Amino acid sequence: MDWVVTAYFYAALHLVDAILDAKNGAHPIKHEIRWEMVRSEWFLRGIKTEYRDLKNHSENARYNLLTFTSTKIEKEVIPLYDAIEAHIMPQLRE
């Protein structure tokens, strides 16, 4: 189940990359650069907390070996991804 968490994080990362490309042609190659853009770009500030929390869950699953149950994923991980998707997808359709 820990890889499910990571898959959700990377799906969110690709949404962030898509909107960064669409809005300003940016292609961050490092997590730190992408995170700074999530924090600073006006069109991403609305998902700053969700993106950070999803990234932390992913790192905890991969590096700290925290266990994620399907219930925890449903209650804590999927809502973070859903919020990111709901924020970005309408902007991509503009």
Steps between C-alpha positions, in 0.01 A plus 500: 500500500795734550552515123139607456585809706802567281295456183251760621783741578657459157162538331463829687855599405415451132189718539718771656752466219223525241363824642850645542565430134164639390525820705866592465690235307682381813644149518643448851746212514534484879242455773637803685451728201149367440411546866621861493280560196198341671561737791551811291296481179160665548321226307639223727486660844155353556644149516818571692392309812354205312808462278736521799298245698478259207875530443563432870274194494688369197839553663380342824381194309822464301774609737358472850314177424174619653213265434199625308180302513231529238288690752778749570554548127127558447475750786836681483665455161224496239334821629835681462535382142136581424545857628809547282324361196191714563716811524717436194274335241267799449806721443632260238169522315511881477 
